[in-house]
Amino acid sequence: MQLEKMQKRVEEAVLDSYEAMYRIALTYVRDQEDALDIVQESVYKAIRNAGQVKNEQYIPTWICRIVINTAIDFLKKNQKEILVEEFYDYQDVGKEDQYEDTDTLKALDALNEKERAVIILRFFEDKKLEEIAIILNANISTVKSLLYRSLAKLKVEMLEGDLQYEG
């Protein structure tokens, strides 16, 4: 009975966060069809493993972590090189302004997986540092360090991009 209740809660959380799941996946793979595949796989994993969740309040962060891990696994499996020019227009998805800045998205490629996850969760999905720590299963001070290091790398990457563009 407890498993059925938890599966129901996970299903509800998936429905509530479906667009966010899609945006996160899309940020990693930058292809609409691949992002949909990742979301579909993530939903399957979440419902299949619903019994592993110990506390209902962590379901949304748990689902987010599943999406990130599934996207990373997808990239490793396919070793896809994604060109910024192939990036689609996302006007039909919420928070489109944050996802249309191709310079920023290109700069994200300079970050490692954890750094990218921190930036995406903090600035694209408006997660609090505490939530990010839970999602990444990391200490809050580690998340802060990752955030500041990632921002510094992005700044350098963006400045180098501007210099190349102007020169």
C-alpha positions as CSV (number, residue, x, y, z in Angstrom):
1,M,0.0,0.0,0.0
2,Q,2.8,2.4,0.8
3,L,4.4,1.7,-2.6
4,E,1.2,2.6,-4.4
5,K,0.9,5.8,-2.5
6,M,4.5,6.8,-3.3
7,Q,4.0,5.9,-6.9
8,K,0.9,8.1,-7.0
9,R,2.9,11.0,-5.4
10,V,5.7,10.5,-7.9
11,E,3.3,10.5,-10.8
12,E,1.7,13.8,-9.6
13,A,5.2,15.4,-9.1
14,V,6.2,14.3,-12.7
15,L,3.1,16.0,-14.1
16,D,3.7,19.1,-12.1
17,S,7.4,19.3,-13.2
18,Y,7.2,18.0,-16.7
19,E,8.1,21.3,-18.4
20,A,11.0,21.9,-16.0
21,M,12.2,18.3,-16.7
22,Y,12.1,19.1,-20.5
23,R,14.0,22.4,-20.1
24,I,16.7,20.7,-18.0
25,A,17.1,17.9,-20.6
26,L,17.0,20.4,-23.4
27,T,19.8,22.4,-21.8
28,Y,22.0,19.3,-21.8
29,V,21.3,17.9,-25.2
30,R,20.0,20.9,-27.2
31,D,17.8,18.7,-29.3
32,Q,14.0,18.6,-28.9
33,E,13.6,14.9,-29.7
34,D,16.5,13.8,-27.6
35,A,15.2,15.9,-24.7
36,L,11.8,14.3,-25.0
37,D,13.5,10.9,-25.0
38,I,15.4,11.8,-21.8
39,V,12.2,13.0,-20.1
40,Q,10.4,9.9,-21.1
41,E,13.2,7.7,-19.7
42,S,13.4,9.8,-16.6
43,V,9.6,9.4,-16.0
44,Y,9.9,5.7,-16.4
45,K,12.8,5.5,-13.9
46,A,11.0,7.7,-11.4
47,I,7.8,5.7,-11.4
48,R,9.7,2.3,-11.5
49,N,11.8,3.4,-8.5
50,A,9.2,5.3,-6.6
51,G,9.6,2.9,-3.6
52,Q,13.1,4.2,-3.1
53,V,11.9,7.6,-2.0
54,K,11.9,7.8,1.8
55,N,10.3,11.3,2.2
56,E,7.6,12.8,0.0
57,Q,9.1,16.3,0.2
58,Y,12.2,15.2,-1.7
59,I,10.3,13.8,-4.7
60,P,10.8,17.0,-6.9
61,T,14.5,17.1,-6.2
62,W,14.8,13.4,-6.7
63,I,13.1,13.6,-10.1
64,C,15.4,16.5,-11.1
65,R,18.4,14.4,-10.2
66,I,17.1,11.6,-12.3
67,V,16.7,13.9,-15.3
68,I,20.2,15.3,-14.9
69,N,21.7,11.8,-14.6
70,T,19.7,10.5,-17.5
71,A,20.9,13.5,-19.7
72,I,24.5,12.9,-18.7
73,D,24.2,9.2,-19.4
74,F,22.6,10.0,-22.8
75,L,25.5,12.3,-23.7
76,K,28.1,9.8,-22.6
77,K,26.4,7.0,-24.5
78,N,26.0,9.0,-27.7
79,Q,29.0,11.3,-27.4
80,K,27.2,13.8,-29.4
81,E,28.8,17.0,-30.5
82,I,26.1,19.7,-30.5
83,L,26.6,22.8,-32.6
84,V,25.1,26.0,-31.3
85,E,23.7,26.7,-34.8
86,E,21.5,23.6,-34.4
87,F,19.9,25.0,-31.3
88,Y,16.1,25.3,-31.7
89,D,13.9,28.2,-30.9
90,Y,12.0,27.4,-27.6
91,Q,9.2,30.0,-27.7
92,D,6.6,27.5,-26.9
93,V,8.3,26.5,-23.6
94,G,8.2,28.7,-20.5
95,K,11.2,30.7,-19.4
96,E,12.2,31.1,-23.0
97,D,14.4,34.1,-22.5
98,Q,16.9,32.1,-20.4
99,Y,17.1,29.4,-22.9
100,E,17.5,31.6,-26.1
101,D,20.9,33.1,-25.2
102,T,23.1,30.9,-27.4
103,D,26.3,32.6,-26.2
104,T,25.5,31.6,-22.6
105,L,24.5,28.1,-23.7
106,K,27.7,27.7,-25.7
107,A,29.7,28.9,-22.6
108,L,28.0,26.2,-20.5
109,D,30.0,23.7,-22.6
110,A,33.1,24.8,-20.9
111,L,31.8,23.6,-17.5
112,N,32.0,20.0,-16.2
113,E,28.8,18.1,-15.4
114,K,28.4,19.3,-11.8
115,E,29.3,22.9,-12.6
116,R,26.7,22.9,-15.4
117,A,24.1,21.3,-13.2
118,V,24.6,24.0,-10.5
119,I,24.3,26.8,-13.1
120,I,21.2,25.3,-14.8
121,L,19.4,24.6,-11.5
122,R,20.3,28.0,-10.0
123,F,19.7,30.4,-12.8
124,F,17.6,28.5,-15.4
125,E,15.3,26.7,-12.9
126,D,15.5,29.2,-10.0
127,K,16.4,26.6,-7.4
128,K,17.7,27.6,-4.0
129,L,21.2,26.5,-3.0
130,E,19.7,24.2,-0.4
131,E,17.6,22.5,-3.1
132,I,20.6,22.2,-5.4
133,A,22.6,20.6,-2.6
134,I,19.9,18.0,-2.1
135,I,19.6,17.3,-5.9
136,L,23.3,16.9,-6.3
137,N,23.7,15.1,-3.0
138,A,26.3,17.6,-1.9
139,N,27.2,19.8,1.0
140,I,25.8,23.4,0.7
141,S,29.4,24.8,0.9
142,T,30.4,22.6,-2.0
143,V,27.4,23.9,-4.0
144,K,28.5,27.5,-3.2
145,S,32.0,26.7,-4.3
146,L,30.8,25.1,-7.5
147,L,28.6,28.1,-8.2
148,Y,31.3,30.7,-7.8
149,R,33.9,28.6,-9.7
150,S,31.3,28.0,-12.5
151,L,30.4,31.7,-12.7
152,A,34.1,32.6,-12.9
153,K,34.6,30.1,-15.7
154,L,31.5,31.4,-17.6
155,K,32.8,34.9,-17.3
156,V,36.1,34.0,-18.8
157,E,34.4,32.0,-21.5
158,M,32.0,34.8,-22.3
159,L,34.8,37.4,-22.4
160,E,36.9,35.2,-24.7
161,G,33.9,34.8,-26.9
162,D,33.4,38.5,-27.1
163,L,37.0,39.1,-28.0
164,Q,36.9,36.5,-30.8
165,Y,33.6,38.0,-32.0
166,E,35.0,41.5,-32.1
167,G,38.4,40.6,-33.5
